[in-house]
């Protein structure tokens, strides 16, 4: 027997499914934060470094 949670107007989900949804949401958040950090580093972080360090930062 599998316990399920019923969410009104959405459906019924098992604990395993809910845990999987949460892990996917956490992964999505981590990826989005990484993308935003990369954009920031490329636009603002890199230009603020001394010129001799630009090649190192691009690696």
N, C-alpha and C positions, 0 to 999 in steps of 0.2 A: 504494500500500500504506500502510495506516494502522497505526502501532504501537499496541498496546493493553496495558494492565496488567490482569491478572486478580486480583480481590480475592475470596478464598475466601468462599463463601456469599453473595456480593453480586452479582458479575458482572464483565464486562470493560468497561473505559473507555479512551477515547482521551485523549491529552494535552490536547486542546481541552476535552473534557468535564471533566477534572480541574481545569484552570485555571478554568473557569466555576464549578464547585462552590466552589473556593477564593474567587473574587471574591464569590460570593453569601454565603458564610460571613463574609467580611470586612465586607460591607455590613450583614448582620444584626447583627454585633457593634457596628458604628458606630451603627446606629439604636438598639440597646438602650442603649448608653452615653449617647446623646443623650436618650432618654426618662428614664433614671435621673437625668441632670443636671437636666433640666427639673423633675422631681419634687422634687429636693433644693432647687433654687433657689426653687420655689414654697413649700415648707414651711419651709426653714431660712434660705436666703439672703435672700429678700425681707424677712422680719420683722427681720432683723439690720440692715437699712439704715435710715437716718434717714427719718422719715415723709415729708419733702418729696421723697424720691427714689423712693417706691413707684410713682408713675405712670410714671416713666421706666423702671423695671425691668419693668413689666408689658407694655411695648411689644414 
